[in-house]
Structures are given as C-alpha cells and as structure tokens.
Amino acid sequence: MKEQEILEMQRLIDEGVRKAQYRLLQRACAAGQSLVVCRNGKILELVPDVEQALADGNSGDPLARRKQR
C-alpha cells in the first residue's frame, strides 16, 4: 500500500470510531445513564445531567460517584 492509501484508511477508521462513540453517548443520554470513557489516559464519567453532576461536587470521578450510590 502506498502511504497516501494508508493515511486515507486511518482517517476513515478514526471517523468511524468517532461516530460510534457519539452514538454510544447518545444512547446513554437517552437512557439517563452515565458513560465511563478513557480519554488521553484519564478516566472520565460523562453524565447527561451536567448541572446535577456539578452539584454533587465530585467533578466526574466515577469511583466517588459509585461510593455515593
């Protein structure tokens, strides 16, 4: 394969992964559930109700949220 073909294939793979992540987040939001993801080596909890998460005061830490439940 040529370098250009490899770069195009990687771009398409990355685009597909981003679309899949977006759909997964939309499903979690529709179900009222949070989603735990790893971004840039950090574990984050994506919560549909951001105002409630901030009111809880745990800054999206999934372990802290689980202990409160």
RADAVEN-V245424 format. One record per residue. SS is DSSP state (H for helix, E for strand, C for the rest). PSI is psi in degrees with one decimal (* if undefined). Layout:
ss:psi
SS:PSI
SS:PSI
This chain:
ss:psi
C:146.9
C:158.3
H:-40.0
H:-40.6
H:-38.8
H:-45.1
H:-39.6
H:-41.9
H:-41.9
H:-38.4
H:-43.6
H:-38.8
H:-46.2
H:-40.9
H:-42.1
H:-39.7
H:-43.1
H:-41.2
H:-41.3
H:-41.5
H:-40.5
H:-45.5
H:-39.4
H:-41.0
H:-40.1
H:-40.7
H:-42.1
H:-41.7
H:-41.3
H:-32.3
H:-5.0
C:25.9
C:159.2
C:164.6
E:126.3
E:124.3
E:162.9
E:120.5
E:126.0
C:38.3
C:6.3
E:141.6
E:125.1
E:147.9
E:119.1
E:117.6
C:131.0
C:-40.3
C:89.8
H:-38.6
H:-39.7
H:-38.8
H:-40.6
H:-35.2
H:-31.4
H:-27.0
C:22.3
C:8.1
C:34.1
C:14.7
C:112.0
H:-33.3
H:-39.6
H:-40.1
H:-38.8
H:-38.4
H:-30.3
H:-25.3
C:*
